[in-house]
């Protein structure tokens, strides 16, 4: 049996000679030998870009996309299936899948995801994606124009896969807006330090059933409050329920979960956490944070709910969206239907005050 190792001691592993492992690729190269190295996905159409029938692991996905539709990164959906499952393990707007929301691209890097020059339009995913029989990837174009798609899907092929490996999952969510309070009431709640009674109204990043581990998310906030007063949209605690609440991981604030501090307003990127979109003056407009649990996965054996308050005690009413990533043994809980395209679109920027 070829036991695949999923780990990040990559420099040491480079010296190991791996017998019976084959490097393979599916790409959009022009099979005629010309230079039209892309596929075109017609508007309101789907394209299966990958259908591997073997045993292996996808190690890297690169894409760059183009469309006259300026909001296509939220209108195009990527889906992935492993082995014989009927329901996708990945279903997400394609821009969000690669690490940034708001239908934007920005130059940033993390260990599992990045967007690179030009202007963040080179998308990369390094999350390993093992499969024992089949790997299928589909792109659905719900934009109002054709989509040009260049891609590499680099994978390793094995004779047999170690049964201990879970399958990769990603899901997208949005609450637009979160159900909070008005600004003056919010200030009073903060002053009184009112306790969240049950965390039922927290923003939900993901909910999964089975056995596996959560490996992180990015959170995309559109600050909807237009004010000259202090307008930090965070201060909500992360709250993670594991195995029917047998374990609760209770955090101390939005910026704390994302490994930053003191209401950050600066661009920053690192392997495991960052702020690729810090917002405008007074935290106005569109913001994006990421936190990837590569060195510290959060394990669950029955189920998990990853939640975070939208402001202290959920008093903020901003537009929140997120992409959560995890591994688990199949079968997985069927996702709720992804929001229709008109409900996925980002808002316009707020007025300048």
MONORLIN-V20056 format. One line per field, one symbol per residue. ss: DSSP state (a for helix, b for strand, c for the rest). psi: psi as a letter, one per 20 degrees, with the letter a starting at -180 (. if undefined). burial: b if it has 16 or more other C-alpha atoms within 10 Angstrom, else e. Layout:
ss=???
psi=???
burial=???
This chain:
ss=cccccccccaaaaccccccccbbbbbbcccccccccccbbbcccbbbbbbbbccbbbbbbbbbbbbcccccaaaabbbbbbbcccccccbbbbaaaaccccccccccbbcccbbbbcccccbbbbcccbbbcccbbbbbbbcccccbbbbbbbbbbbbccccccccbbbbbbbbbcccccccaaaaaaaaaaccccccccccbbbbbbbccbbbbbbbbbbbbccccccccccccccbbbbbccccbbbbcccaaaaccccccccccbbcccbbbbbcccaaacbbbbbbbbcccccbbbccbbbbbbcccaaaccccbbbbbbbbbbccccccccccccaaaaccccccccc
psi=poopporklhghhhipooqjppprqprkqoiiiajmlrqpoqqkrqpoipnpnapbppipppqqqqqioikhhihpppqqqpcjqhpqipoqqhghhjipajkrqqorqrghqqprqpkjjopppjpqnqqhhqpppqppojrkrqppoqqpoprqprhqppiiprqpqpqqqqonrqnbrrgghghggghilpqohijhjqpogqpqpbpbppjarqpopooipoqirpkpjciqqqooppmkjhppopaiqghghjkaqlmqkqppqrhiqrnhoirbpkkqcpqpqqopmgimqoqqigrqporpqnrpkkiqlroqrqpqprqrqqqrppqqpqqqhhiiqqrrqrqp.
burial=eeebeeeeeeeeeeeeeeeeeeeeeebbbeeeeeeebbbbbbbeebeebbebebbbbbbbbbbbbbbeeebbbbbbbbbbbbbeeebbbbbbbbbbbbbbbbbbbbbbbbebbbbbeeebbbbbbbbbbbbbebbbbbbbbbbbbbbbbbbbbbbbbbebbeeebbbbbbbbbbbbbbbbbebeebeebeeeeeeeeeeebbbbbbbbbbbbbbbbbbbbbbbbbeeeeebbbbbbbbbbbbbeeeeeeeeebbbbbbebeebebeebbeebbbbbbbbeebbbbbbbbbbbbbeeebbbeebbbbbbbbbbbbbbbbbbbbbbbbbbbbebeebeebeeeeebbbeeeeeee
